[in-house]
Amino acid sequence: KAGVTQTPRYLIKTRGQQVTLSCSPISGHRSVSWYQQTPGQGLQFLFEYFSETQRNKGNFPGRFSGRQFSNSRSEMNVSTLELGDSALYLCASSLAPARNEQFFGPGTRLTVL
Amino acid sequence: TQLLEQSPQFLSIQEGENLTVYCNSSSVFSSLQWYRQEPGEGPVLLVTVVTGGEVKKLKRLTFQFGDARKDSSLHITAAQTGDTGLYLCAGAQAGNNRKLIWGLGTSLAVNP
């Protein structure tokens, strides 16, 4: 069974631009969660989707948004990028909502200049 | 507010040594998971503990869930260089709006 895939793996943007990251969960997994990871803050929960509905949301500004498609694939979007948005963005899939065991993708490394 | 405290934050040891890392909280969790993350990759699930007092072993790794389900420990016997990585614990909250609470991790370096 293929693992969680994330595209792109690396991304460089400038302040004010927007970015869309993509995540394909493990086949059969319907729950997708997104996290931001930085050295100082660790893993910060962004949001969780299950069956195309946002079930949980972390404490991030409205510039961060996401969605899930009927095939469980998910995208997250960050608008008006700031320098502080530079981070590793991780996607995790699970059979059911996020309190269950999660399987992570390799992440997208976003650098904002 | 960091609900899960992991200690130590950094640990550098020689191959063959034993070590224990801790994950502590004042909150009760319905289950707790341990992950290991290597540079440039996402975390990989090692184990889930569910019952208070539970002990699980994964080769040289021993995981224990506290009796009150507020804390957990990970003990590694005879560490190897392949054990190097960031060890993360995540607790599952009870209730309808359940989500995982993550610690900041323990960064372990095992030197040859």
Interface residues (C-beta under 8 A of the other chain):
Chain A: V4 Q41 G42 L43 F45 E48 N56 L90 A92 P97 A98 R99 E101 Q102 F103 F104 G105 P106 G107 R109
Chain B: S30 S31 Q33 Y35 G40 E41 G42 P43 V44 L45 T48 L88 A92 Q93 N97 R98 K99 L100 W102 G103 L104 G105
